[in-house]
Every structure is written in structure tokens, then in C-alpha cells.
Amino acid sequence: MKKRLLCIIPAVVMLLSNPVTVYAVTEAEVEAVGKEAAAGSIFIWFLCAIAFLKISQKIDSFMSSLGINVGHTGGSMMAELMIAARGFSTAKSLTGNSMFRGGSYHGGTTSNTSFMNGGLAGAVGRRFGQSAASTMTGQKHNPVSRMAFEASLKKGGEFANNVTGAVAQGNISYTGSMTGKQAAQALTSYLGQNDMADAPSYRNVEIGGGRIMGTEVSVEHPNGTEFGMYSTEQYMAPEGHYETVIAADNSMWYRQYAEDTVDRTPYMKESGEIAYREHIVQRLPAMPKRKERV
């Protein structure tokens, strides 16, 4: 059996090492088949290149186990992701920058005019979005995903808003939560406030599990006040005063601010009677009930 494998493996290696003609894509050819079809073909070519590297690595590992010295083919996942990213850029230029257009990562509708919708390309696009979401919640460390998110966030881009929406409406035990300074910046973009005059600023923000909590500093709340936002798809309408806001991904949220509440602290008088010291504090109303628990 081992002798047979030693005969088969070199034959496979020689077959894979045969030169393959690579044809350049001219502008005329792109116009002939259409920009969407050309972009899809280029994208699939890059995926095939990555698959070839993976197969080569498997063959190398198997030959090494037989005691045959081989060279290392392929690279790390980071290098392969860089190849895919370059493929994304090429395809994006052919489709008029419509790479991530048409929907969010948590079930939004998509446009049929974008090559990223459905099929293999759509699956890869969603996977890249999931990787960015996991990176921004600290569950994974992917520098490429982080760079893509931060670049999109600076200009209030759709990619960053879709990732923020996926984290905001995701299952916190699976997706995690986004916190810190970048969560505050993400919330500003998610609410479409990047270009607003006198836009609010946020601190102590936590995004995830159908909730967005934090402190808002604005013209109406110059000293800062706590707020809570709850997804209308996951939570019942809260009690007391609230407003409904629409985020960048067209999701709807109930928003409440902390209200003046009388805080009563009991103490005992010299006579032995119980009395209360009362003072006014700002406190968020009780969190509304989740729909699946009603």
C-alpha cells in the first residue's frame, strides 16, 4: 500500500504543478459579459486559488508523514485572507462599489443587482461580517476585519453599521457585546449622527443582546444621563415615557432616559420609630419584558 501511495503522490504533485494559463480580463470582455458576471468570475477565481493552497498543504503534510521532505506551500490564514481581500477589491471596482450593499448580517433583505447576494459570494460576505462582529466583541482577533470595520466607521459606512446591528440584535451569549470607546463611536454611526450639528456624545456604552445601554451627553442632557434602548423585535413596549428611533439598518428601538425618582432611605429615630430620608435621584425605568418570555 505504501509503495502504491509513493507512486500516486508524485503523479498528483506533477499534475498540480503543470502550468495553467492565466488570461487577463480586458475592458471589452467585461463589457461583453457584464460587470456583475465578470466580478463574480474574478471572485470565484480567488476562492479557487485559496482552495488550491489548502489542498497543497494537505498533500505536503501527508508526504511529510511518509518521510518525504517537501517545501511549505500556502501560508497562514491571514495571508489567505489578504488574498481574498484583494479579490474583494477587484470585484468591488467592477460593480461600482456595491460590495456590501443590500442588507445586514442578521436577516435583512438584499438587492438582486449585487453579485454579493446569495450563493458562494454571499456566504463569504456574511462570513466576513461575522468575523468582524466577533473581532469587535473581543471573541476573536482578526486585524483585517478590525481595519475594515474602523475604516467604514470613520465615514459612517454601511459595513460598520451592519456589523453594529448584528451585535446589537444578536444573542449575547453567542455574539458577545461591544463596549468601550469604539462602541460609543459605533452607536453614533448606527444612529446616523455622524454629520449632525450638536450631535450627542456617549460613554459607558454596551451594545448586545437586543439592548443598547449607556450615558448620553447632549444639549438636552448637558450633565449626562443614562439611557436604555431595546429592540422592538425582541422586547415589549416599556412602561412610562419612551420614544421609538430608527437605526441605520432600519431596525426600530424603544429608547428611554433616566427619570427623577424619589429614593427613600430608612433610619431609626431616637424614639425607636422607623422614618425615611427622601431625596431625588435619576434612575432608568424598569427594563421591559422580552417577548419570548411573555
Secondary structure as UniProt FT lines:
FT   HELIX           2..17
FT   HELIX           27..33
FT   HELIX           35..65
FT   TURN            66..67
FT   HELIX           77..94
FT   TURN            95..96
FT   TURN            99..100
FT   TURN            105..107
FT   TURN            112..113
FT   TURN            115..116
FT   HELIX           119..136
FT   TURN            137..138
FT   HELIX           143..154
FT   TURN            155..156
FT   HELIX           158..169
FT   HELIX           172..175
FT   STRAND          178..179
FT   HELIX           181..190
FT   TURN            191..192
FT   TURN            194..195
FT   TURN            197..198
FT   STRAND          201..208
FT   TURN            209..210
FT   STRAND          211..217
FT   TURN            222..223
FT   STRAND          225..231
FT   TURN            232..234
FT   STRAND          243..246
FT   TURN            248..249
FT   STRAND          252..257
FT   STRAND          259..268
FT   TURN            270..271
FT   STRAND          274..283
FT   HELIX           291..293
//
